[in-house]
Amino acid sequence: MEAGLLAVGFVYATVAISLRHSEWGQTAAAQLALSAGGIAISTAVLAVAGPWLPDLAPLSIAITCAFFLTVDPMQTRRLQGAVVVMGTAGLIVLWAEALLVLHRSPVELAIYAVLLASIVLLVYVTLQMVTDRLQAEVQRTEAIANAAQRVGLATDLAEVARAVLEASVQSYPAADQGGVLLYDAVQDLLIALPISLVGGEVGPAPNADIRIRPGQALAGNVFLTGEARCWETIDDIIVEHDSMNQLTREQIRQLVGTVKSGVVAPLQVPDRGVIGVLTLGSTISEHVWRPADLLVVQGLAEQAALGVERARLYQEQRTQALTDHLTGLANNRQLRASLTQEVARATRNSTSLAVLFCDLDDFKAVNDRHGHAAGDLVLKLFADTLGNTLRSEDVAARYGGDEFVCVLPGADADRANLVAARLHVRFAERLAASPALAGVETAVSAGVAVFPLDGDNPESLLAIADAALMGSKSAAEVGSNLA
């Protein structure tokens, strides 16, 4: 009988192992059935072989615990509890037989029962810890994947910061403070992006202008070393904050309160090195981050770095597509888009809108006499004059060649003519004061069209302003000839 049971056990083990690697064997029902069969066979073998086993209780405990450890830790706790119940029931049957048939001492069995309960509890707690950690790792891996997906769709830096910080909160719910800081080489400062994590919510950053120098405090130190670090307790953070200047330390305290645990990871880009840092903190509890978490946080920071680079590249390409490469003004394409938008706004609000069409007199002669390099300098000089003369809400564009168009929201004909006269005077003054353009003779001419008096759509306004420009130049030529 013993041999037969052992043979059944070996066959069962072979079948169980193969099934465990099948799709069906991964289900909770399958694992429950396999565990029940294994415990039943083991209990039967031990019961039959009991008279010849002096150490029946320790051996049965070991076998039962082995079955507990075969439970998939990613399965539900209900399944794990069912295996424990089945294993314990098998032992009760086995030991009841040992007590009645084998005449084992009740005291001895009681001692082994307490030992079994302790070991089972230890095994069960260990399984729960493993399960919790695996689930946490899965959750954090999913958070990084989610961050990568969202960051990949971000087209500006604010969207990058929002995506990474929301993924960070998903990974670490106790994180209630944080931000993405980028290095500004001109100012030699780490400056936060406009989206931050404050009070557990991701949104627009507060108005406090906190700037950190490389090497200063947590973020500055990580920026210089290029290695992620965590500060598990409030004492660790206080030591680091002592290196800050008093103003920055007070600003941070007013903004985020007392941080009890924190972590900072560098944003690294191949061939460029560290471009900033990701900072996370918790005012809720200590030990939110431990050294084992650095890999996850660094993964989030890497996604942020990739997102920053993509957003910067996107903005550069967009700027190049919408601006004139020589003057830096809006190009013809952007002009038409802006003019269409302003006409629609003026229509909704029943307001006026002026279009100023400008060109430079005898500009071809400037290129012929002084060269195209001098002509480019003249165009740049006029573009600078436009930038220094127009309002922030006005739009200046290079229409083509030496032609420029200004869109003046809310302006009437008098206001537009005043702007044209001011441009004429200021450009003449700047041209005369430029040593590089000594001897160059040119001036600004302009024509005006006003919405809705002269035209009610972008094309008609441009055409009428252009015609007005030609008319003013013709009148000037007639006057010059008469003189």
C-alpha positions in Angstrom: 0.0 0.0 0.0 2.8 2.4 0.9 4.5 1.7 -2.4 1.2 2.3 -4.3 0.6 5.6 -2.5 4.2 6.7 -3.3 3.7 5.8 -6.9 0.5 7.8 -7.0 2.3 10.7 -5.4 5.0 10.7 -8.0 2.5 10.5 -10.8 0.5 13.3 -9.3 3.6 15.5 -8.8 4.6 15.1 -12.5 1.1 15.9 -13.6 0.8 18.9 -11.2 4.1 20.4 -12.3 3.2 20.2 -16.0 -0.3 21.7 -15.3 1.2 24.5 -13.3 3.0 25.7 -16.4 -0.2 25.6 -18.5 -2.8 28.4 -19.0 -5.3 26.5 -16.9 -2.9 25.8 -14.2 -2.5 29.6 -13.6 -6.1 30.0 -12.5 -7.1 30.1 -8.8 -9.4 27.1 -9.2 -6.7 25.0 -10.7 -4.2 25.9 -8.0 -6.7 25.2 -5.3 -7.4 21.7 -6.8 -3.7 20.9 -7.2 -3.0 22.0 -3.6 -5.9 19.9 -2.3 -4.8 16.8 -4.2 -1.2 17.2 -3.0 -2.2 17.6 0.7 -4.6 14.6 0.5 -2.0 12.3 -1.0 0.7 13.5 1.5 -1.7 13.0 4.4 -2.6 9.5 3.2 1.1 8.5 2.8 2.0 9.8 6.2 -1.1 8.1 7.8 -0.2 4.7 6.3 3.5 5.1 7.1 2.9 6.5 10.5 3.7 3.3 12.5 7.2 3.2 11.1 7.8 7.0 11.3 9.1 8.1 14.8 9.1 11.7 13.8 5.6 11.9 12.2 4.7 15.3 13.5 7.8 17.2 12.4 7.7 15.5 9.0 4.0 16.4 8.5 4.6 20.0 9.5 7.4 20.3 6.9 5.3 18.8 4.1 2.3 21.0 4.9 4.4 24.2 5.0 6.0 23.1 1.7 2.5 23.1 0.2 1.8 26.5 1.6 4.9 27.9 -0.1 3.8 26.5 -3.5 0.8 28.9 -3.5 1.1 31.6 -6.1 1.7 34.8 -4.1 -0.1 36.8 -6.8 -3.3 34.9 -6.3 -6.1 36.1 -4.0 -5.8 35.9 -0.2 -9.0 33.8 -0.2 -7.2 31.1 -2.2 -4.2 31.3 0.1 -6.5 31.0 3.1 -8.2 28.0 1.5 -4.9 26.1 1.1 -4.1 26.8 4.8 -7.5 25.5 5.9 -7.1 22.3 3.8 -3.5 21.7 5.0 -4.6 22.1 8.6 -7.6 19.9 8.2 -5.3 17.2 6.8 -3.0 17.4 9.8 -6.0 17.2 12.2 -7.1 14.0 10.5 -3.5 12.6 10.6 -2.9 13.5 14.2 -6.2 12.3 15.4 -5.3 8.9 14.0 -1.9 9.2 15.6 -3.5 9.9 18.9 -6.0 7.1 18.7 -4.2 4.4 16.8 -0.5 5.1 17.3 -1.0 6.0 21.0 1.0 9.2 20.8 1.0 11.4 23.8 -1.6 14.2 23.8 1.0 16.6 25.3 3.4 15.7 22.5 0.8 16.4 19.8 -0.2 19.6 21.6 3.4 20.9 21.5 3.6 20.0 17.8 0.3 21.7 17.2 1.5 25.0 18.7 4.7 24.6 16.7 2.7 24.1 13.6 0.4 27.1 14.2 3.5 29.3 14.7 5.2 28.0 11.5 2.0 28.3 9.5 1.5 31.8 10.7 5.1 32.7 9.8 4.7 31.2 6.4 1.4 32.9 5.8 2.7 36.3 6.9 5.7 35.8 4.7 3.5 35.0 1.7 1.5 38.2 2.4 4.6 40.3 2.5 5.8 38.8 -0.7 2.4 39.4 -2.3 2.2 43.0 -1.1 5.7 43.7 -2.4 5.0 42.1 -5.7 1.8 44.0 -6.1 3.6 47.2 -5.2 6.2 46.6 -7.8 3.6 45.8 -10.4 1.8 49.0 -9.5 4.9 51.1 -9.8 6.0 49.4 -13.0 2.5 50.2 -14.4 2.9 53.8 -13.1 6.2 54.2 -15.0 4.6 52.7 -18.1 1.7 55.1 -17.7 4.1 58.0 -17.3 6.0 57.0 -20.4 2.8 56.9 -22.4 1.5 60.2 -21.1 4.9 61.9 -21.4 5.2 60.7 -24.9 2.1 62.7 -25.8 3.2 65.9 -24.0 4.1 68.8 -26.3 5.1 71.3 -23.7 7.1 71.3 -20.4 4.1 71.8 -18.2 2.4 68.7 -19.6 5.6 66.7 -19.0 5.7 67.8 -15.3 2.0 67.0 -14.8 2.3 63.5 -16.3 5.4 62.5 -14.2 4.1 63.9 -11.0 0.7 62.2 -11.3 2.5 58.9 -12.0 4.7 59.6 -8.9 1.6 60.0 -6.7 0.2 56.8 -8.2 3.3 55.0 -7.1 3.7 56.7 -3.7 0.3 57.9 -2.4 2.1 59.4 0.7 3.9 61.9 -1.6 2.2 65.2 -1.3 5.0 67.6 -2.4 7.2 67.6 -5.5 8.2 69.2 -8.7 10.4 69.1 -11.8 13.3 71.5 -11.8 15.3 72.3 -15.0 18.8 73.9 -15.1 19.1 77.4 -16.5 22.7 77.8 -17.6 22.4 81.6 -18.0 21.3 82.1 -14.4 23.1 79.1 -13.1 19.9 78.0 -11.3 17.5 75.1 -11.0 14.1 76.5 -11.8 10.8 74.7 -11.2 8.3 74.1 -14.1 4.9 75.7 -13.7 3.2 72.5 -12.6 4.0 71.0 -9.2 2.7 68.6 -6.5 1.4 70.6 -3.5 -0.8 69.2 -0.8 -1.2 66.0 -2.6 -2.7 67.7 -5.7 -0.9 68.2 -9.0 -1.7 71.6 -10.5 -0.3 75.1 -11.2 2.7 75.9 -9.0 2.3 78.5 -6.3 3.6 82.0 -7.0 6.6 81.5 -4.6 9.7 81.8 -6.8 12.0 79.2 -5.3 15.3 78.9 -7.1 18.1 76.5 -6.1 21.7 76.7 -7.0 23.7 73.6 -8.0 25.1 72.1 -4.9 22.5 73.7 -2.6 20.1 71.5 -0.6 18.7 68.2 -1.7 17.9 69.1 -5.4 21.2 70.9 -5.9 23.3 68.1 -4.5 21.7 65.5 -6.7 22.1 67.7 -9.7 25.8 67.9 -9.2 26.4 64.2 -8.3 24.0 62.8 -10.9 22.9 60.1 -8.5 19.4 59.6 -7.0 19.2 59.9 -3.2 16.6 59.5 -0.6 16.2 61.0 2.8 14.2 58.6 5.0 13.6 60.7 8.1 13.0 64.4 9.0 16.4 64.5 10.7 18.1 63.6 7.4 16.3 66.4 5.6 17.1 69.0 8.3 20.8 68.3 7.9 20.5 69.0 4.2 18.4 72.1 4.6 21.0 73.6 6.9 23.1 74.2 3.8 20.5 76.5 2.2 20.4 80.2 2.5 17.9 81.5 5.0 15.5 83.1 2.4 15.3 79.9 0.4 14.8 77.8 3.5 11.9 80.0 4.7 10.3 80.0 1.3 10.3 76.2 1.1 9.0 75.9 4.7 6.1 78.3 3.9 5.3 76.5 0.6 5.4 72.9 1.6 5.7 72.8 5.4 7.8 70.3 7.2 9.0 67.5 4.9 9.5 64.2 6.8 10.8 62.0 3.9 12.0 62.9 0.5 13.7 61.6 -2.7 15.4 63.4 -5.6 16.5 61.8 -8.9 18.5 63.5 -11.7 17.0 64.1 -15.2 19.8 62.7 -17.5 19.9 63.0 -21.2 22.5 61.1 -23.4 25.3 63.4 -24.6 24.0 66.3 -22.5 24.3 65.0 -19.0 22.0 66.1 -16.1 19.5 68.7 -17.2 17.4 68.9 -14.0 15.9 66.9 -11.1 12.7 65.3 -10.0 11.9 66.0 -6.4 9.3 64.2 -4.2 8.5 64.8 -0.6 6.1 63.7 2.1 4.8 65.8 5.0 2.7 62.8 6.1 5.2 60.3 7.3 8.8 59.2 7.4 10.3 56.2 5.5 8.1 56.8 2.5 11.2 56.2 0.3 14.0 53.8 1.0 17.1 53.0 -1.0 15.2 50.2 -2.8 12.8 52.8 -4.2 15.6 54.7 -6.0 15.3 52.5 -9.1 11.6 53.3 -9.5 12.0 57.0 -8.9 15.0 57.1 -11.3 12.8 55.5 -13.9 10.2 58.2 -13.5 13.0 60.8 -13.8 14.2 59.2 -17.0 10.8 59.5 -18.5 10.7 63.2 -17.4 14.0 63.8 -19.1 12.9 62.2 -22.3 9.7 64.2 -22.2 11.6 67.5 -21.6 13.8 66.9 -24.6 10.9 65.9 -26.8 8.9 69.0 -25.7 11.9 71.3 -26.3 12.4 69.8 -29.8 8.7 70.2 -30.6 8.8 73.8 -29.5 11.9 74.5 -31.5 10.4 72.9 -34.6 7.2 74.8 -34.1 9.0 78.1 -33.7 11.1 77.5 -36.8 7.9 76.7 -38.7 6.1 79.9 -37.6 9.0 82.5 -37.5 11.2 84.2 -40.0 14.7 82.8 -39.7 16.4 86.2 -40.3 14.4 88.6 -38.2 12.8 86.3 -35.6 9.4 87.8 -36.4 6.3 85.8 -37.3 6.4 84.5 -40.8 3.6 84.8 -43.4 1.9 81.6 -42.3 1.8 82.7 -38.7 0.7 86.2 -39.7 -2.4 84.9 -41.5 -3.3 82.6 -38.5 -2.9 85.5 -36.1 -4.9 87.9 -38.3 -7.7 85.4 -38.7 -7.9 84.9 -34.9 -7.9 88.7 -34.3 -10.6 89.3 -36.9 -12.8 86.7 -35.2 -12.2 88.3 -31.8 -13.0 91.7 -33.1 -16.2 90.4 -34.7 -17.3 88.8 -31.4 -16.5 91.9 -29.3 -17.5 94.5 -31.9 -14.2 96.2 -31.7 -11.8 97.7 -34.3 -8.6 96.2 -35.7 -5.9 97.9 -37.7 -3.5 96.3 -40.2 -0.3 98.2 -41.0 1.5 97.2 -44.2 5.1 98.5 -44.2 8.1 98.3 -46.6 11.5 99.9 -46.9 12.0 102.5 -49.6 14.6 101.7 -52.3 15.6 98.5 -50.5 16.9 96.9 -53.8 19.3 99.8 -54.1 20.6 99.0 -50.6 21.5 95.5 -51.6 23.0 96.6 -55.0 25.2 99.3 -53.5 26.1 97.9 -50.1 25.6 94.1 -50.5 23.2 91.6 -49.1 24.9 91.5 -45.7 24.1 95.1 -45.2 20.6 94.5 -46.4 20.1 91.8 -43.8 21.3 94.2 -41.1 18.7 96.7 -42.3 16.0 94.2 -42.1 17.1 93.1 -38.6 17.3 96.8 -37.5 13.7 97.4 -38.6 12.5 94.2 -36.9 14.1 95.4 -33.7 12.4 98.8 -34.2 9.1 97.0 -34.5 9.7 95.1 -31.3 10.6 98.2 -29.3 7.6 100.2 -30.7 4.6 97.9 -30.8 2.6 96.8 -27.8 2.8 93.3 -26.3 -0.6 92.4 -27.8 0.4 93.6 -31.3 1.7 91.1 -33.9 4.6 91.9 -36.1 5.4 89.7 -39.1 7.8 89.6 -42.1 5.4 89.3 -45.1 8.2 88.7 -47.5 11.4 90.5 -48.8 11.4 94.0 -47.3 7.7 93.9 -46.6 6.3 93.8 -43.0 2.8 93.7 -41.6 1.6 94.7 -38.1 -1.7 93.6 -36.6 -3.0 96.2 -34.1 -5.9 94.8 -32.0 -8.3 97.6 -30.9 -6.6 100.3 -33.0 -8.4 102.7 -35.3 -7.0 104.6 -38.3 -5.7 107.4 -36.1 -3.9 105.0 -33.8 -2.4 103.1 -36.8 -1.2 106.2 -38.5 0.4 107.3 -35.2 2.2 104.0 -35.0 3.4 104.3 -38.6 4.8 107.8 -38.0 6.6 106.6 -34.9 8.1 103.7 -36.7 9.3 106.0 -39.5 11.0 108.4 -37.0 12.6 105.7 -34.8 13.9 103.6 -37.7 15.5 106.7 -39.2 17.2 107.5 -35.8 18.5 103.9 -35.4 19.7 103.8 -39.0 21.6 107.0 -38.6 23.2 105.8 -35.3 24.4 102.5 -36.7 28.2 102.5 -37.6 27.8 99.3 -39.6 25.1 100.9 -41.9 26.9 104.2 -42.5 25.9 105.6 -45.9 22.8 103.4 -46.2 19.7 105.4 -47.3 16.2 104.0 -46.8 13.0 104.8 -45.0 9.8 103.2 -43.9 6.6 103.6 -45.8 3.2 102.3 -44.6 -0.4 101.8 -45.5 -3.3 101.3 -43.2 -6.6 99.2 -43.3 -9.1 99.1 -40.5 -11.7 96.4 -39.6 -14.6 96.6 -40.3 -14.6 99.9 -42.2 -12.1 98.8 -44.9 -12.6 95.1 -44.9 -14.2 92.3 -42.9 -11.8 89.4 -43.5 -8.0 88.9 -43.4 -7.5 88.8 -47.2 -9.4 92.1 -47.9 -7.6 93.9 -45.0 -4.2 92.8 -46.3 -5.1 93.8 -49.9 -6.4 97.2 -48.9 -3.5 98.0 -46.6 -1.1 97.0 -49.4 -2.9 99.2 -51.8 -2.7 102.1 -49.3 1.0 101.5 -49.0 1.4 101.7 -52.8 -0.7 104.9 -52.8 1.4 106.5 -50.1 4.6 105.7 -52.0 3.2 107.0 -55.3 2.2 110.2 -53.5 5.6 110.6 -52.0 7.2 110.1 -55.4 5.0 112.8 -57.0 5.8 115.2 -54.2 9.5 114.5 -54.6 9.3 115.2 -58.4 7.4 118.4 -57.9 10.0 119.6 -55.4 
